[in-house]
């Protein structure tokens, strides 16, 4: 039977038993900490911020597709519309156009005709496009026909999906002032009119932040 003196020596700081107890406590603490961190991470709602800077028909799709998809996954999503991106917040989106000028990667394909004809990619030089009357109107009309024939949702429909899913639509107040816009020109679902100083902290804390 161990004496009181022997037991005290075994538990003394730096003894083998003391080190074993400390290692065991450290191991249990580390396991509990890892489990707790994993639990917190699993419970955290992912977030995404998007900066939308362009307002043409073709560039309107990326922010609304990404935002509506993120919201459908249960993410907290915010879109900050600045400069020409403010066009995407206007009440009437029917006047949106697509310009192939300065966009050499844009595939100009016809949405009608036989398969061999629709497969042709009409790469028309910018110099030619710029002198053809109403070419931008023609390109916009062809884009809309292609979107419809492929069963892709329209911009208005995608924006409505974002609103229904709770996506935060934020307008850049500085750009609103710069371009002389009024709040009444935009849809009432715009939740905030703020500057970069208010948006940047949101982007900093987001899990995903995109510039479009």
N, C-alpha and C positions, 0 to 999 in steps of 0.2 A: 504494500500500500504506500503510495507516494506521500511524502511529508509535505507540509505547507510550504517549506522552503524549496523543495524540488518543484512543486507546481508553480510557485512564483517565478523560479528561474526559467521554466518552460515558456511562460507567458511574457517574460521580460522583452522589452523592445529589442528587435534585432535577432531574437532567437528563431530557431527553425520553425517552431509552431506559430509564432507571431507572423513570420513571413508567409507561411502557408495560409493563415487566416486572411491576411491582407490581400494575397493573390486571389483567393476565393471571392472576397468581397468585391475586388476590382473587376473580376470576370462577370459576376452577377450584375454589377452596376452597368458594365458595358453592354451586356445583353439587353437589359431593361431599357437602356438609353437608345440602342439601335431599334428596338421594338417600338418605342415611343415615337422616335423620329419617323419611322416607316408609317406609323399610324397617322401622324400629323400630315405627312406627305400624301397619303391616300385620301385623307379627308379634305385636303385643300382643293378648291375649285380652280382649274387652269384658267389663265387669262391671256387675252391677246389684244394688242392695239395695232391699228392700221392707219397709216397716214396716206390719204388719197389726194393726189395733186393734179390729176388729169380729168378732163370732163368730156372727152369724146366718147362716141358709142362703144368703140372697141375697148377703150381703157376703163369704161364703167363696170365691166364684168368682173375683173379680178377682185376689187375690194368687196363687192357684194356677194360674190360666190364664196370667198374665203370667210367672210363674216357670218353669212347664213349657215355655212357648214360648221364653223366653230360653235355657234350658238346651238345648233342641233345636237352637238356633242356635249352640251351642258357647260360650255365655257362662258366666262364673262368676256364680252367682246365690245370694244369701243373703236369707232372710226373717227378720225380727225380730218375733216375736209378743209383743205387750204388751197389758196390760189384757184386754179381752174377746176379743182375738185369740187368747189362750191356749186358748180352746175348740176351735180348729181343730187343736190338737195332741193332744187327748184320744183315747184308744184307740177309743172308740165314738162315731161321728158320726151315728148313726141318730136321735138325739134332737134334732138341730138343727132349729130352727124359723125361720120368717120372720114378722115382725110388720108388718102394713101401717099400724099406728098411727104417726102422726107422719111418714109417708112419702107425701105427696100425689102424688109422681111415679110411684108404683108402679102399673103398669097391671094391673088385675084383669080378666083375661079367662078365660073358661071353656075348658078343654082338651077338652071333648067337645061333641057336638051338630053341627048343620049349620053350614056356613061362615058364614052370616049371623049365627048366634047366637054363634059363636066370635069374630066380629069386634067384638062389642060390648064397650066398655070400661066396666066397672062402677066408677065413681068414687064410692065410698061415704064419706060424711063421717066424720071421726074420732069425732064424738059418737055416731053410730049404731053404728060398729064396737065402741065400748067397752061398749055395753050388750047386744050380741048374744052369748049364751053360746057358748063354744068357737069364737069367730070366728077366733082365731089358729090353732087346730088346722085349721079349714076352709081358711084361706089357705095354710097349709103343705102341706096335702094337694093343693090345686089347683096349687101351684107345682111340687111333685114330679111330678104328672101331666103338666104342661106340659113340664118338663125331659125326661121320658121319651119323650113323644110327638114331641118335636123331635129326638130322638137325641143330646141333649147329655150328655156324660159326667157322672157323679155326683161329688160332692165326694171320696168315698173313692178313686175311680179317679184323679182329678186329683192327689190327694195322693200316691198310690202312684207316679204318673208322675214327680212331683217327686223323690221319694226315689230312684227308679231312675236318674234323670238326674243325680243328685249335687247337688241343691240343698241348700244349708246351711240347716237348720231350727234357728233359735236362739230360745230362750225367755228372756224377761225375768225374771231371778231376783227382782228387787224386787217385781214383780207376783205371782209365785208365792208369795212370803212374805206379801204384802199380803192375798191371797185365801185363804191357808191351804192351798194345794195341796201335793201331794207329787210328787216326780219319777216315782214309780211310776204315777201317774194318766195320764201322757203316753206316747206311743209311744217305743220305745227309739231310734228314728232321730234324735231330737233331739240334735244334736251338742254344743250348748253351752248353759249356763245362765249368762248374764252380765248386766251392767247397761248403762246407756246409755253410760258412759265407755268401755266396751270396743267397743260397736257403732258409735259416732260416727266413729271413725277409718276404719272400713270404708266408711261412707257417704260420708265426705269423699273417699276415693280412688276411689270407684265412678264409672263413666261415666254411669250412670243411677241416680237415687235417687228412690223413690216412697213416698208416704204414703197408706195406704188405711184 
